């Protein structure tokens, strides 16, 4: 029985660390999108970065509970529940960030269709042939 509980605590810790990595990746993606010339996409970047920070916060909470679980010899069901709930919240935030990224991708496609976007020299879609002299 102890071996099963010990394994569960380590898995809880591992899930928290994975959620932390996901949060860092989401934050980095948001920062990248903020640099886009289209203000709509840049705004999505700000929102996505915020989700990344929240994911990291929930992952850190989960990790803290998981480490307490390991330190206390797995005697607390409450700690396991708290760790699991924090990790679940991080996962839900990740889903929201993915939905926002999907919307940002659609906006990016729309931006590429606009001739105006291609006229901006600081835009990654800038085309010298369509720019006004």
N, C-alpha and C positions, 0 to 999 in steps of 0.2 A: 504494500500500500504506500509506504514512504517513497519508494522508487517512482511510482506513478505520480505522486504529488510533486516530487522533485523535478520530474520531467515536465510536468505542467508549468511549473514556475519558470523553468528555463525557456520553454516555448513562449510564455507570456513576455519574458524579457526580450527574446528574439523578435517577436512581433512588434514590440515597442521600438526596437532599433530599426527595423525595416520601415515602420511608419515615420520615424525621424528622417531617414534617407529620402523617403517620398516627399516629405515636407520641404526638405532642402532643394529637391529637384523642382518642385512646384514653385518655390520662391525664385529660383534662378530663371525659370521659364518666364515668370511674371516680369522680372527685371529686363529680360531680353525683349519682351513684347513692348515694354515702355519706351524703347528706343525707336519704335516704328514711326514713320512720318504721319501716318493716319491717326488723328486724335482718338478715334473710336477704338482702334486696336491698342493704342497706348493706354487708354482707360481700362480696357480689359486686362492689360498687364498689371495695372495697379491693384485691381480686384483679385487677380490670380495670386499676386505676391502676398496679399493679405491672407488668402486661404493657406498659402504655404507656411506662413508664420503661425497661423492657428493650428495647422496640422502638427507642426513641430512642438507647439505648446502642449497639445493633448498627448503626443507621443512621449514627451518628457514626463508628464503626469503618470502615464502608464508605466514608464520605466521606473519611476520613483516607487510606485506601489509594488512593482515586480521585485525590485531590489529589497524592499522591506520584507516582502514575502520570503525571499531567500534567507535574509538575516534572522528572521523570527522562526525559522524552522517550519515554515508552511503551516503554522497553527491558525492562521486567520483566513476564514472564508471571505470576510468583508474586504480584505486587501485584494484578494483574487478578483472579486466582483468589481471593485473600483478600478483595478488595472485593466480588466476586460472592457468595462464601460468607456474608459478613456481611450482605449485603442479603437473601439467601435466608433466613437465620436470622430477620431482621426480619419477613419475609413469613410465615414459619411461626408466629411469635409473634402476628402480626396475626390469623391464622386461629384460634389458640387464644383470643384475646381476643373474637373474634366469636362463637365457640362459648359462651363464658362469658356474653356479652351475651344470647345466645339463651336461655340458662338463666335469666338474670335477668329477661328479659321474661316467661317462663312463670311465674316466681315472682311477678312484679308482677300478672299476671292472677289468680293464685290469691289474692294479697293483697286484690285488689279484690272477690273473691267472699266474703271473710270479713267478717262483720258486725263483728268485733272491731276490725279495722283502721279502720273508719269511726267508731269511738267515740273514737279518740285525737285530741285537739284539735290536736296538732302534725303530724298526718298530712295530706298533700295530698289524701287521699280523705275527709277529715273531713266528716261530714254532721251538721248541727245537729239534723235531724229524728230521727236514730238515736242521738244522744248521750243518755246518761243524765243526768237533772237533778242 
